Amino acid sequence: MMKKFLLPALAIFGAICLSFFSCSKDSDDKTVVTDITLSETSISLKKGNETTITYTIVPSNATENQISWSSNNTEIATVNNDGKVTGISLGAATITATAQTGVSDACDVAVYDETETQRLKWKGITKDISLTFFPALDPSLQVVVLYNENDEFVKTVISDGSAFSVPENGSMKSTKPILENIALIENTELTYLDCSNNSMQNLLFHNNVTTLICDNCPDLEIVNIDGSTAINDVPTEVLNTLKVIQDIIIVVNNIHYIYNGTDWVEDIQP
């Protein structure tokens, strides 16, 4: 009788042991994600369009490899469980991918509308320059999108009021008109500047700018040209652009000039 019950008991015991050792082995084989890198650090996305962000993990053979996606501003851009990002409305959002261990990586998303015109652009830069907006934080400028000399998207910069670099021979566009003041600082390499379709009142740039375009800038009042000692030092093409703007004042070496219909003359302050 003992033998009759001993064999099934041993079989059950063996199965339990086998299951235990199998589970232990599975537990030992588990590896977690220690790092995650997204395929993009910043993207520009047209409103209503979609794009998918991919990722790589370390180690690549991790078994605990579940990734969660999130957007810090779903009114601007959303993301699904596969990393597909959808542009909802104009503005900026940050998309984050997070592993179970808490490691994460993020991508800045600038959502634009096809009706938005180019707000500010420069070309002919032979080295990185900096751009500063005054006042320090211009609420009208939310997103800056940088392009290279071939007008190909490079990256997005979320403006926080501080200076930042642009690509060599690059350009910049913003999602909204730039108001009040723009100062292009330490940018002696800048030769082409297009600030059309802005509501700014004041503009500063170096006299190395030889091509200036200011179409539809109804509020522009004062243009400061750095690096010139006299009005005759300013490139002719720049002067020709500015003289058609009504009541424009050019400041060169702290001297104010106005166009009298024939020539630029010193504006004698009362």
Summary of the structure (lengths in Angstrom):
residues: 270
radius of gyration: 29.8
end to end distance: 123.2
largest distance: 124.3
contacts: 816
relative contact order: 0.10
helix: 14%
strand: 41%
